[in-house]
Amino acid sequence: MKCDLCGKIPQFGHNVSHSKRHTNRRFLPNIHPAKVNINGQMKRLKLCTRCLRTQHKAAKAA
């Protein structure tokens, strides 16, 4: 569970119930496999959706 481009990894926090009891939880990055053009070569990477969106916007601008 790690983005190959930005290095985003799971983060930790708490679930907070109605009684304000804190229990541990993990926030996982939204990772998807994708083919990305990097330096003129197509590479298969596992990217978070933020990086996918940025790559898509950069491809449209170029």
C-alpha positions as a Python dict, from the first residue, in 0.01 Angstrom:
ca = {
    (1, 'M'): (0, 0, 0),
    (2, 'K'): (230, 275, -123),
    (3, 'C'): (207, 518, -414),
    (4, 'D'): (506, 463, -643),
    (5, 'L'): (514, 830, -745),
    (6, 'C'): (460, 1037, -428),
    (7, 'G'): (530, 771, -166),
    (8, 'K'): (196, 809, 11),
    (9, 'I'): (150, 534, 274),
    (10, 'P'): (-124, 441, 525),
    (11, 'Q'): (-178, 690, 807),
    (12, 'F'): (-314, 624, 1154),
    (13, 'G'): (-586, 788, 1354),
    (14, 'H'): (-886, 711, 1572),
    (15, 'N'): (-1246, 612, 1523),
    (16, 'V'): (-1448, 827, 1762),
    (17, 'S'): (-1780, 679, 1871),
    (18, 'H'): (-2083, 867, 2002),
    (19, 'S'): (-1954, 805, 2356),
    (20, 'K'): (-1622, 965, 2249),
    (21, 'R'): (-1432, 636, 2290),
    (22, 'H'): (-1119, 643, 2069),
    (23, 'T'): (-1020, 322, 1890),
    (24, 'N'): (-735, 292, 1643),
    (25, 'R'): (-794, 291, 1268),
    (26, 'R'): (-595, 324, 946),
    (27, 'F'): (-650, 568, 662),
    (28, 'L'): (-542, 384, 346),
    (29, 'P'): (-435, 568, 28),
    (30, 'N'): (-660, 512, -274),
    (31, 'I'): (-414, 309, -485),
    (32, 'H'): (-482, 194, -844),
    (33, 'P'): (-262, 21, -1102),
    (34, 'A'): (-197, 246, -1402),
    (35, 'K'): (18, 277, -1711),
    (36, 'V'): (198, 612, -1706),
    (37, 'N'): (426, 776, -1960),
    (38, 'I'): (743, 883, -1774),
    (39, 'N'): (1034, 1028, -1975),
    (40, 'G'): (891, 886, -2298),
    (41, 'Q'): (854, 531, -2160),
    (42, 'M'): (532, 361, -2059),
    (43, 'K'): (562, 223, -1707),
    (44, 'R'): (319, 23, -1499),
    (45, 'L'): (288, 183, -1154),
    (46, 'K'): (62, 171, -850),
    (47, 'L'): (-57, 531, -808),
    (48, 'C'): (-285, 713, -568),
    (49, 'T'): (-579, 889, -730),
    (50, 'R'): (-425, 1232, -663),
    (51, 'C'): (-118, 1138, -871),
    (52, 'L'): (-339, 987, -1144),
    (53, 'R'): (-534, 1312, -1164),
    (54, 'T'): (-215, 1520, -1179),
    (55, 'Q'): (-69, 1296, -1452),
    (56, 'H'): (-392, 1323, -1652),
    (57, 'K'): (-394, 1703, -1624),
    (58, 'A'): (-26, 1723, -1725),
    (59, 'A'): (-90, 1501, -2031),
    (60, 'K'): (-380, 1721, -2142),
    (61, 'A'): (-172, 2040, -2109),
    (62, 'A'): (121, 1900, -2309),
}
